[in-house]
């Protein structure tokens, strides 16, 4: 919004507000948005005036014009101690970096960072003396685009300019209200620079239409910066339709209207200046008043390839001058663009695991990454994926990095989402909420290995931590338990080897540095919510050597199977059975270890899919990875097959039964593991494709027959640890696997549900307090008998019908 108010003092200072007062300084150039590239280190404000003019009493004031912040004073810069130079110019730049062409020797240079950086949006720039407004004060409290005091009381304005940002928001300008120039908004762009046109006869800004500007092109940092050929303003008024041959010239006299022209010097270099300056400064050839620079306008004896750093492109047969004028880098005489000799720009690359690194485009694509774009960065991370609802057959991975999004979800071998985790995950498993094994609509449990026990566990941050993660896409995370006595846990240990009992009431965990197996009572929260769960200590057993990584799995609700190094023979892997009711541990079967160095071990048993147990044991050292999959028939018990996976997999970490009778093999791609990193494989266990996994399939398994599932070639060194497959319904329905009217969550609908249903109709907390949701049932899913999405009295008739019928129709 433009206004045309001026106080008498302002009229005096400006000569009735129409022209700058004689002998007063003025804004010559304001570069607020150096493009392309970053602003910091390239911004500047140039002030012009009489030679050696003392500016100590003057201030630069910048007023915000955007939306609800309109009228806020962004910055006040005192010019105390500053003056123009012998040529009448003072250049304030935010760094020592010289922007080409370099400043004239007669210019005074003032290096001081702009704090904050000059904003690119709607701003009013003011030069004046007296008592300036205070920084951060609001001069337009009601945001009506008019200064509250009708001006700046006590402050004499000698020059002011503003422009409005080209968007649909509220954008205020105040320059015309205080006698300056409000430029308004420009179609299709916001100016990067405001540039004063100088009258050759007077040496001061033109009496009218003195402001030009626009977007810029060039090499950042250092320039030269030329005006954009199509997105500019003010130049047409002086007969220049294309100012792309005109450079910004901080510290040099601006374009002199009426007595400047093209000056050719060197090999194709060109600058618009006066005839005298062309001869004395550049030893060049003057093209005549009014002539302009254009590509090919100046002769040259040298030609070669010109490289453009921003996008890595190459243009051939360019003179050194024409190359520089376009913001390029001359590659040398007689060089060509075939093959392309230009360095390729780098940018942010999103790798399949959601991590980000700045690499060049070719390297990114070679690593199966997604290239974000030239000159993009990883701060903020452009690769983070929001959580999504889990579906059946999705694979959850935990990364061994302490960064946000270290818990990933893959679908059909591609990353589809991350949880907002910031902890390394050494073991992870979907719970059996609602009675569905590894339920996609349940919750995801994640176990952080934890910090080493350096203080005897007096620091609550030491030891492992168990988390509960939502699978409904909400991203909610609940901290469940710390293996730390100082933090309320039963034991102090680093922890891994996580598994959940089929009835979803117990959790097994292995203490890595204590050699003990811990059993926790588990009360699941509402399916998929990542909240409302609780755990408590039940029991623990000690048998293993401390430090041998291993895994656990459940044989049934009373017996836990776990595998690892035998205390009595470090050359054996032994599968043990822990009986909870019998309070005892017995060995099941043993087999020799394989490989040396760091060892990893995990066990998987899914009798609902196959009668066989699977144990993976691997090791890596000095870049050599050795992995074996051992298949056990528990009826013997005996080892019936050993499959070597040295070349088709890397160092195995966790295994999980996948969909379609496959085994998913998560890998620990440690720092000495081979490259490229392949973070998960699948092994087809149903070799004869008859829909089951029988003894014939096991016998037909061949070495190195696993195939890539989730791949990351090279890139960041983070490695996968925890892994599980959601083999439940994956319908996205939070009520999947839950019975309507099963209010006590025991898996059947009968008279025993009545008390819990009555409690539910009162309210959800009453239902919880009665212990009705102890098995992880969802309050609405089991109690909304009439299916209207709410639990209330209207459900009573439908609930009675369900109970009478032994289930809902």
C-alpha positions in Angstrom: 0.0 0.0 0.0 1.4 3.3 -1.0 0.8 6.6 0.9 1.8 10.1 0.1 2.3 11.9 3.4 5.2 14.0 4.3 6.0 16.3 7.2 7.4 19.8 6.6 10.8 18.7 7.8 10.8 15.9 5.3 9.7 18.2 2.5 12.6 20.4 3.3 15.1 17.6 3.4 13.8 16.1 0.1 13.0 19.3 -1.8 9.2 18.8 -1.6 9.6 15.1 -1.6 10.3 14.9 -5.3 14.1 14.7 -5.5 17.0 14.1 -3.2 18.4 17.1 -1.4 21.7 18.4 -2.8 24.8 17.4 -0.7 22.9 14.7 1.1 24.1 11.1 0.9 21.9 8.4 -0.8 21.6 4.7 -1.3 23.5 3.7 -4.3 23.2 -0.1 -4.3 21.5 -2.6 -1.9 22.3 -6.3 -2.6 20.0 -8.3 -0.3 19.6 -11.6 -2.2 22.8 -12.7 -4.0 21.8 -15.3 -6.5 22.5 -18.0 -7.2 23.9 -19.3 -3.9 24.0 -18.2 -0.3 23.5 -14.6 0.9 26.0 -14.5 3.8 29.3 -13.1 2.7 27.9 -11.4 -0.5 25.4 -8.9 0.8 26.3 -5.2 0.7 24.9 -1.7 1.0 26.6 1.1 -1.0 26.1 4.8 -0.1 26.9 7.6 -2.5 27.4 11.3 -1.9 29.9 14.1 -2.0 33.6 13.1 -1.8 34.9 12.6 1.8 31.5 13.2 3.3 31.3 12.6 7.1 28.5 10.1 7.8 29.1 9.9 11.6 25.6 11.4 12.3 23.8 9.1 10.0 21.9 5.8 10.4 20.7 3.0 8.2 17.2 1.8 9.3 15.5 -1.3 7.9 11.8 -1.8 8.6 10.0 -5.1 8.0 7.0 -5.1 5.7 5.7 -8.7 5.8 2.3 -9.6 7.2 1.9 -9.4 11.0 5.5 -8.4 11.4 5.0 -5.2 9.3 6.4 -2.2 11.0 9.0 -4.0 13.1 12.4 -2.4 12.9 14.7 -5.2 11.7 18.0 -3.3 12.1 19.5 0.1 13.0 23.1 0.6 11.8 25.0 3.6 13.0 27.5 5.1 10.6 29.6 6.7 13.3 33.2 7.0 12.2 32.3 6.3 8.5 32.6 8.6 5.5 32.5 8.4 1.7 35.8 8.1 -0.1 37.5 10.3 -2.6 35.1 9.1 -5.2 32.0 9.8 -3.0 31.3 6.1 -2.1 31.1 4.1 1.1 30.7 0.4 0.7 29.5 -1.7 3.6 29.9 -5.3 2.9 29.3 -8.3 5.2 32.7 -10.0 4.6 36.2 -9.3 3.3 35.3 -11.2 0.1 35.8 -8.9 -2.9 33.0 -9.0 -5.4 34.3 -8.6 -9.0 34.8 -6.1 -10.5 36.7 -4.9 -7.5 36.0 -1.6 -5.8 37.7 1.6 -7.0 40.7 2.7 -4.9 38.8 5.9 -4.0 36.1 3.9 -2.2 36.0 3.6 1.6 35.3 0.0 2.6 33.5 -0.9 5.8 33.4 -4.6 6.6 30.7 -5.6 9.1 28.3 -8.5 9.0 24.6 -7.7 8.8 22.9 -9.1 11.9 20.5 -10.4 11.0 21.2 -10.9 7.3 19.2 -8.5 5.1 15.8 -10.1 4.4 14.7 -10.8 0.9 11.0 -9.9 1.3 9.2 -6.6 1.7 11.5 -4.1 3.4 11.8 -0.3 3.7 15.4 1.0 3.6 16.0 4.4 5.3 19.0 6.7 5.5 18.9 9.6 7.8 20.1 11.4 10.9 18.8 12.4 14.3 17.2 10.0 16.8 16.5 6.7 15.0 13.8 4.3 16.0 14.8 1.4 18.3 15.6 -2.0 16.8 12.8 -4.5 17.3 10.2 -1.7 18.0 6.9 -1.8 16.1 6.2 1.3 14.2 2.9 0.0 12.7 1.3 -1.8 15.6 -2.1 -2.3 13.8 -0.4 -3.5 10.6 -2.3 -1.1 8.4 0.8 -0.2 6.4 0.9 3.3 7.8 3.5 4.4 10.4 1.7 5.0 13.7 3.3 8.4 14.3 2.8 9.5 10.7 6.5 9.4 10.1 9.7 9.1 12.2 9.6 11.9 14.8 13.1 13.2 15.7 14.7 11.5 12.7 15.3 13.3 9.4 15.1 11.0 6.4 17.4 11.9 3.5 16.7 8.8 1.3 14.3 5.9 1.5 13.3 3.1 -0.8 11.0 0.0 -0.5 9.5 -2.7 -2.5 6.7 -5.2 -1.9 7.2 -9.0 -2.1 5.4 -10.7 -5.0 3.1 -13.0 -3.0 -0.6 -13.1 -1.9 0.2 -12.0 1.7 0.0 -8.5 3.2 3.1 -6.5 2.2 3.6 -3.0 3.5 5.9 -0.2 2.2 6.7 2.9 4.1 9.2 4.7 1.9 6.7 7.0 0.1 5.2 8.0 3.5 8.5 9.5 4.5 9.4 11.1 1.2 11.2 8.2 -0.5 10.3 5.8 -3.4 8.0 2.9 -3.0 8.7 0.6 -5.9 5.7 -1.7 -5.3 5.7 -5.3 -6.4 7.1 -6.8 -9.6 5.4 -9.5 -11.7 7.1 -12.8 -11.6 10.0 -12.0 -9.3 11.3 -10.3 -6.2 14.3 -8.1 -6.7 17.7 -9.4 -5.6 19.3 -5.9 -5.9 18.2 -2.3 -5.9 20.5 -0.2 -8.1 20.7 3.6 -8.5 21.1 5.1 -11.9 23.4 8.1 -11.9 23.0 11.2 -14.0 26.2 11.7 -15.9 25.8 15.5 -15.9 25.2 15.9 -12.1 27.0 12.9 -10.7 23.9 12.2 -8.6 20.9 9.9 -9.0 18.6 10.8 -11.9 16.0 13.4 -11.0 13.2 10.9 -11.7 13.2 7.1 -12.2 16.6 6.7 -10.7 15.9 3.2 -9.3 16.6 0.1 -11.3 17.3 -3.5 -10.3 16.1 -7.1 -10.6 17.4 -10.6 -10.2 21.1 -11.4 -10.9 23.2 -14.1 -12.4 26.8 -14.9 -11.8 29.3 -16.8 -9.7 28.7 -17.0 -6.0 30.8 -16.2 -4.2 32.9 -13.5 -5.7 30.9 -12.5 -8.8 30.8 -10.9 -11.2 27.0 -10.6 -10.8 25.1 -9.4 -13.9 21.5 -8.4 -14.2 19.0 -11.1 -15.3 18.1 -10.7 -18.9 14.3 -10.9 -18.4 13.6 -10.3 -14.7 14.5 -6.7 -14.1 13.0 -3.2 -13.8 14.0 0.5 -14.4 16.4 -0.2 -17.3 13.9 0.2 -20.1 13.3 3.9 -19.0 16.9 4.7 -20.1 16.6 2.7 -23.3 18.2 -0.6 -22.1 15.8 -3.5 -22.7 18.4 -6.2 -21.7 20.8 -5.2 -18.9 22.4 -8.7 -18.7 25.7 -7.1 -19.9 25.8 -4.8 -16.9 27.4 -5.9 -13.7 26.9 -4.9 -10.2 29.8 -2.8 -9.2 30.1 -2.4 -5.4 32.6 0.3 -4.7 32.5 1.7 -8.2 30.4 4.5 -9.7 27.1 3.1 -10.9 25.8 3.3 -14.4 26.1 6.9 -15.7 23.1 7.7 -17.8 24.1 9.7 -20.9 27.9 9.4 -20.9 28.8 5.8 -20.5 29.3 3.0 -22.9 30.9 -0.3 -23.6 34.6 -0.7 -22.7 36.3 -3.8 -24.3 39.5 -4.9 -22.6 41.5 -8.1 -22.4 40.2 -11.2 -24.2 36.5 -10.5 -24.6 36.0 -8.8 -21.3 33.5 -5.9 -21.2 32.3 -3.3 -18.7 30.1 -0.3 -19.1 31.9 2.8 -17.9 33.0 6.3 -19.0 35.4 6.9 -21.8 38.0 8.3 -19.5 37.7 5.3 -17.0 37.9 2.8 -19.9 41.2 4.4 -21.1 42.8 5.1 -17.7 41.7 2.1 -15.7 41.2 -0.7 -18.2 43.4 0.4 -21.1 40.4 -0.6 -23.2 38.5 0.4 -26.2 35.5 2.6 -25.7 32.4 1.7 -27.7 30.7 5.1 -27.5 28.1 6.7 -25.3 25.1 4.5 -24.9 26.7 1.3 -26.1 26.2 -1.8 -24.0 28.0 -5.0 -23.3 26.7 -8.1 -25.1 28.1 -11.6 -25.7 30.5 -11.4 -28.6 30.6 -7.6 -28.5 34.3 -7.5 -27.6 37.0 -9.1 -29.7 39.2 -11.9 -28.4 42.1 -14.1 -29.7 41.4 -16.9 -27.2 38.5 -19.4 -27.1 37.8 -22.5 -25.1 35.3 -24.4 -23.0 33.3 -22.5 -20.3 32.2 -24.4 -17.2 29.2 -23.4 -15.1 29.7 -24.5 -11.5 26.0 -24.3 -10.5 24.8 -27.1 -12.8 28.1 -28.6 -14.2 27.2 -27.7 -17.8 29.7 -26.7 -20.4 29.5 -24.2 -23.3 32.1 -24.3 -26.0 33.9 -21.7 -28.1 33.7 -19.0 -25.5 36.2 -16.2 -24.9 37.5 -15.7 -21.3 35.5 -12.5 -21.1 32.2 -13.9 -22.4 32.6 -16.9 -20.1 33.1 -14.7 -17.0 30.2 -12.5 -18.0 27.9 -15.5 -18.0 29.1 -16.5 -14.5 31.3 -19.3 -15.9 34.9 -20.5 -15.4 37.1 -20.5 -18.4 38.6 -24.0 -18.8 41.6 -23.0 -21.0 42.5 -22.2 -24.6 41.3 -24.6 -27.2 39.5 -26.9 -24.7 36.2 -28.5 -25.8 33.0 -29.7 -24.1 33.4 -33.3 -25.4 33.7 -35.0 -23.1 32.4 -32.6 -20.5 35.5 -31.3 -18.5 33.4 -29.4 -16.0 33.3 -30.4 -12.3 29.9 -31.7 -11.5 28.0 -29.9 -8.7 27.1 -31.8 -5.5 23.8 -31.9 -3.7 21.8 -33.8 -1.1 21.4 -37.5 -1.9 18.7 -39.5 -0.1 19.9 -43.1 0.3 17.3 -45.9 0.6 17.7 -46.0 4.4 16.6 -42.3 4.7 20.1 -41.0 5.5 21.4 -38.0 3.6 24.9 -37.1 2.2 26.1 -34.4 -0.1 27.6 -36.1 -3.1 27.6 -35.4 -6.9 24.6 -36.6 -8.9 26.4 -39.6 -10.6 27.7 -41.0 -7.3 24.2 -40.6 -5.8 22.5 -42.5 -8.6 25.2 -45.2 -8.6 24.4 -45.7 -4.9 20.7 -46.2 -5.6 20.0 -42.8 -4.0 17.6 -40.1 -4.9 19.3 -36.9 -5.9 17.5 -33.9 -4.4 19.2 -31.3 -6.6 22.3 -29.3 -7.3 23.7 -27.3 -4.4 21.1 -28.6 -1.9 22.2 -29.6 1.5 21.4 -32.1 4.2 20.5 -29.4 6.8 17.6 -29.7 7.4 17.5 -33.4 6.3 15.4 -33.6 3.1 15.3 -37.4 3.3 13.2 -37.9 6.4 10.0 -39.8 5.7 6.9 -39.4 7.9 5.6 -42.4 9.7 3.0 -44.4 7.8 0.6 -47.1 8.8 2.2 -50.5 8.8 0.9 -53.1 6.3 1.3 -56.8 6.2 4.8 -58.0 4.9 6.4 -54.6 5.8 9.8 -54.9 7.3 10.9 -52.7 10.3 14.6 -52.0 10.6 16.6 -50.3 13.3 19.7 -48.3 12.5 22.8 -48.2 14.7 22.9 -44.4 14.5 21.8 -41.9 17.1 19.8 -39.7 14.7 16.2 -38.9 14.2 14.4 -41.4 12.0 16.7 -44.3 12.9 13.8 -46.8 12.9 12.8 -47.4 9.3 9.9 -49.2 7.5 10.5 -50.9 4.1 7.8 -52.2 1.8 8.7 -54.4 -1.2 12.4 -53.4 -0.7 11.8 -49.6 -0.7 11.8 -47.2 2.2 8.3 -46.0 2.9 8.5 -44.3 6.3 10.4 -43.7 9.4 9.6 -43.3 13.1 10.8 -40.1 14.8 13.3 -42.1 16.8 16.7 -40.8 17.9 18.2 -43.9 19.4 20.1 -46.9 17.9 18.0 -50.0 17.7 19.8 -53.3 18.2 16.6 -55.5 18.3 13.0 -54.9 17.2 9.8 -56.9 17.0 6.1 -56.4 16.2 4.0 -57.6 19.2 1.1 -60.0 19.0 -1.6 -57.5 19.9 -5.1 -58.9 19.5 -3.8 -62.5 19.3 -2.3 -61.9 15.8 1.4 -63.0 15.6 3.7 -60.1 14.6 0.6 -58.0 14.1 1.0 -55.2 11.5 -1.9 -53.5 13.3 -0.2 -54.0 16.7 2.7 -52.2 18.3 6.4 -52.3 17.4 8.8 -52.9 20.3 12.3 -51.5 19.9 15.3 -52.2 22.1 18.2 -49.8 22.3 21.5 -51.6 23.1 22.3 -48.8 25.5 25.4 -47.0 26.8 28.3 -49.0 28.4 28.1 -49.4 32.1 31.0 -47.1 33.1 29.8 -46.1 36.5 28.3 -49.2 37.9 24.9 -48.1 36.7 24.6 -45.1 39.0 24.0 -43.0 35.9 20.4 -43.5 34.8 21.5 -43.1 31.1 23.5 -46.3 31.2 22.1 -49.7 30.0 19.5 -50.7 27.5 16.1 -49.0 26.9 12.9 -50.6 25.7 10.4 -48.6 23.6 6.9 -49.0 22.3 6.3 -47.5 18.8 2.9 -46.9 17.2 2.2 -48.6 13.9 -0.9 -46.5 12.9 1.2 -43.8 11.3 0.9 -41.4 14.2 4.6 -41.7 15.1 4.0 -41.9 18.8 6.7 -43.4 20.9 6.6 -44.6 24.5 9.6 -45.4 26.7 8.7 -48.6 28.5 11.6 -49.7 30.5 15.3 -49.1 31.4 17.6 -51.9 32.2 19.1 -49.7 34.9 18.6 -50.0 38.7 19.1 -46.3 39.2 16.2 -45.7 36.7 13.9 -48.3 38.4 14.9 -51.4 36.3 15.5 -54.8 37.7 19.0 -55.1 36.3 21.8 -53.0 34.9 22.8 -54.3 31.4 23.2 -53.5 27.8 20.4 -55.4 26.1 19.4 -57.1 22.8 17.7 -60.3 21.6 14.1 -59.0 21.9 11.1 -61.3 21.4 7.4 -61.4 22.5 5.4 -64.4 23.7 2.6 -65.6 21.5 0.0 -64.5 24.1 1.5 -61.1 24.1 2.0 -61.1 27.9 5.8 -61.5 28.2 9.0 -60.2 26.7 12.4 -62.0 26.5 15.6 -60.0 26.4 19.3 -60.9 26.6 21.7 -58.9 28.7 24.8 -58.5 26.5 27.3 -57.7 29.2 25.7 -59.8 32.0 25.2 -63.0 30.1 21.7 -63.3 31.5 18.2 -63.8 29.9 15.6 -61.4 31.3 11.8 -62.1 31.2 9.5 -59.1 31.6 5.7 -59.1 32.2 4.2 -57.1 29.3 0.8 -55.4 29.3 0.2 -54.1 25.7 -1.4 -50.8 25.1 -4.2 -50.3 22.5 -3.2 -52.0 19.3 -1.1 -49.7 17.0 -1.1 -46.8 19.4 2.5 -46.8 20.7 1.1 -45.9 24.1 -0.5 -47.3 27.2 1.8 -50.3 27.6 3.7 -51.3 30.7 6.3 -53.9 31.7 7.7 -55.2 35.0 10.4 -57.7 35.9 9.5 -61.3 36.1 12.7 -63.4 36.2 16.2 -63.8 34.8 18.7 -66.6 34.2 22.5 -66.6 33.7 24.4 -69.0 31.5 26.3 -67.3 28.7 29.7 -65.7 28.4 29.2 -62.0 28.7 29.7 -60.2 25.4 28.3 -62.8 22.9 25.5 -61.3 20.9 22.5 -63.6 20.5 18.8 -63.7 20.0 15.6 -65.1 21.6 12.4 -66.6 20.3 9.4 -68.2 22.0 8.6 -71.9 21.6 5.2 -71.4 23.3 3.9 -69.1 26.1 6.0 -70.9 28.7 9.2 -71.7 27.0 11.8 -69.3 25.5 14.5 -70.5 23.1 17.8 -68.6 23.0 21.1 -69.3 21.2 24.6 -68.2 21.8 28.1 -69.1 22.9 28.2 -71.9 25.5 29.9 -70.9 28.7 31.8 -74.2 28.8 32.9 -74.3 25.2 33.5 -71.1 23.2 33.7 -73.1 20.0 30.0 -74.1 20.1 26.7 -72.4 19.5 24.0 -73.8 21.7 20.3 -73.5 21.6 18.8 -73.4 25.1 15.2 -73.8 26.4 14.2 -71.6 29.3 11.1 -72.9 31.1 9.3 -70.2 33.0 7.0 -72.4 35.0 9.8 -74.8 35.7 12.3 -72.1 36.6 15.0 -74.0 34.6 17.3 -73.9 31.6 18.2 -76.9 29.5 20.3 -77.3 26.3 18.5 -78.3 23.2 21.2 -78.7 20.5 24.7 -77.5 19.7 26.8 -76.9 16.6 30.3 -75.5 15.9 30.8 -71.7 15.5 32.2 -70.4 12.3 34.5 -67.4 11.7 36.5 -65.2 14.0 36.4 -61.7 15.3 33.0 -60.0 16.1 30.2 -62.6 16.2 26.5 -62.3 15.9 23.7 -64.8 16.5 19.9 -64.9 16.2 17.2 -67.6 16.4 13.7 -67.7 14.8 11.0 -70.2 15.4 7.5 -69.9 13.9 5.7 -73.2 14.3 2.6 -71.6 12.7 4.6 -71.5 9.5 7.1 -74.3 9.6 8.2 -76.9 12.2 11.9 -76.0 11.9 14.0 -73.7 13.9 16.5 -71.4 12.2 19.7 -70.1 13.8 22.0 -67.6 12.0 25.6 -67.2 13.2 28.0 -64.9 11.6 31.4 -63.2 12.1 33.5 -60.5 10.5 37.1 -59.5 10.9 39.6 -57.6 8.7 37.0 -57.2 5.9 36.1 -60.9 5.8 32.4 -61.8 6.5 31.4 -65.4 7.2 27.7 -66.3 7.7 25.9 -69.6 8.1 22.2 -70.5 8.5 21.6 -73.6 10.6 18.3 -75.4 10.4 17.2 -77.5 13.4 14.5 -80.2 13.6 13.3 -79.8 17.2 11.8 -83.3 17.3 15.3 -84.9 17.4 16.5 -82.4 18.2 19.2 -82.2 15.5 20.9 -80.0 12.9 19.5 -81.0 9.5 21.0 -78.4 7.3 23.7 -75.8 7.2 23.6 -73.1 4.5 26.7 -71.0 3.9 25.8 -67.4 2.9 29.3 -65.8 2.7 29.0 -64.3 -0.7 25.3 -63.6 -1.0 25.0 -61.9 2.4 27.1 -59.8 4.6 27.5 -60.2 8.4 24.1 -61.4 9.6 22.5 -59.8 12.6 18.8 -60.6 13.0 16.5 -62.9 11.1 12.7 -62.9 10.8 10.2 -65.1 9.1 8.8 -63.1 6.2 5.8 -63.4 3.9 5.5 -66.1 1.3 7.6 -68.5 3.2 10.8 -66.5 3.0 13.4 -65.7 5.7 14.5 -62.1 5.9 18.1 -61.7 6.9 19.1 -58.4 8.5 22.8 -57.5 8.2 25.3 -55.7 10.3 27.5 -53.9 7.8 30.2 -53.0 10.2 33.1 -50.7 9.4 35.3 -53.7 8.3 32.5 -55.5 6.5 32.7 -55.7 2.7 31.2 -53.1 0.4 28.8 -52.4 -1.0 26.5 -52.5 1.9 23.4 -54.7 1.5 21.3 -54.3 4.5 18.7 -57.1 4.1 18.4 -60.2 2.1 15.6 -62.7 1.6 16.0 -66.5 1.4 13.3 -68.5 -0.2 12.6 -71.4 2.1 9.7 -72.9 0.0 12.0 -74.2 -2.7 9.4 -76.4 -4.4 6.8 -73.6 -4.3 4.0 -75.8 -2.9 3.0 -73.3 -0.2 4.7 -74.9 2.8 8.2 -75.4 4.2 8.9 -79.1 4.7 11.9 -81.3 5.0 12.3 -81.5 1.2 12.5 -77.7 1.0 15.2 -77.6 3.7 17.2 -80.4 2.0 17.1 -78.4 -1.3 18.5 -75.2 0.1 21.8 -74.2 -1.5 24.7 -72.1 -0.4 24.7 -68.4 -1.2 21.1 -68.5 -2.4 19.9 -65.4 -0.6 18.9 -62.4 -2.7 19.0 -58.6 -2.0 15.8 -57.1 -0.5 16.9 -53.7 0.9 20.1 -52.4 -0.6 22.3 -49.4 0.0 25.4 -49.3 -2.1 28.1 -47.4 -0.2 27.1 -44.2 1.4 26.9 -43.5 5.1 28.4 -46.1 7.5 25.3 -46.6 9.6 24.2 -50.3 9.8 21.0 -52.1 10.4 20.6 -54.1 13.6 17.0 -54.8 14.8 14.7 -56.2 12.2 11.2 -57.9 12.1 8.5 -58.6 9.5 4.9 -57.6 10.1 3.2 -61.0 9.1 -0.2 -60.1 10.5 -3.2 -58.8 8.6 -1.6 -55.5 7.5 -5.1 -54.2 6.7 -4.5 -50.8 8.4 -7.6 -51.6 10.4 -6.8 -51.0 14.1 -9.6 -53.6 15.0 -8.1 -56.4 12.9 -8.0 -59.6 14.9 -10.2 -58.3 17.7 -13.7 -59.6 18.4 -16.6 -57.3 18.8 -18.2 -57.7 22.3 -15.1 -59.5 23.6 -15.0 -56.8 26.3 -12.7 -58.8 28.6 -10.3 -59.5 25.8 -10.0 -63.3 26.4 -10.6 -64.2 22.8 -14.3 -65.3 23.1 -17.7 -63.7 23.5 -19.7 -65.0 26.5 -21.2 -64.0 29.9 -17.7 -63.3 31.2 -17.6 -60.2 29.1 -20.6 -58.5 30.8 -18.8 -56.9 33.7 -16.2 -55.4 31.4 -18.8 -54.2 29.0 -20.7 -52.4 31.8 -17.5 -50.8 32.9 -16.8 -49.7 29.3 -20.2 -48.0 28.9 -19.4 -45.9 32.0 -16.1 -44.7 30.4 -12.8 -45.9 29.0 -10.8 -45.3 32.2 -13.3 -47.4 34.2 -12.8 -50.2 31.7 -9.0 -49.9 32.0 -9.1 -49.8 35.8 -11.0 -53.1 35.9 -8.2 -54.7 33.9 -10.3 -55.4 30.9 -7.8 -54.3 28.3 -4.9 -56.2 29.8 -4.3 -58.2 26.6 -4.0 -55.1 24.4 -7.5 -55.0 23.0 -8.7 -51.7 21.7 -11.5 -50.1 23.8 -13.7 -49.0 20.9 -13.0 -52.2 18.8 -14.3 -54.6 21.3 -17.0 -52.5 22.9 -18.6 -50.7 20.0 -21.2 -53.4 19.5 -23.5 -51.4 17.2 -20.6 -50.2 15.0 -21.3 -46.5 15.2 -17.8 -45.6 16.3 -18.7 -44.8 19.9 -19.1 -46.8 23.1 -22.3 -45.8 25.0 -25.8 -47.0 26.0 -26.8 -47.5 22.3 -24.4 -50.5 22.2 -26.3 -52.5 24.9 -28.9 -54.2 22.7 -26.3 -55.3 20.2 -23.9 -56.5 22.9 -26.7 -58.7 24.4 -27.4 -60.2 21.0 -23.7 -61.0 20.5 -23.4 -62.7 23.9 -26.6 -64.7 23.4 -25.3 -65.8 20.0 -21.8 -66.6 21.2 -20.4 -64.0 18.9 -21.6 -61.1 16.8 -23.2 -61.7 13.4 
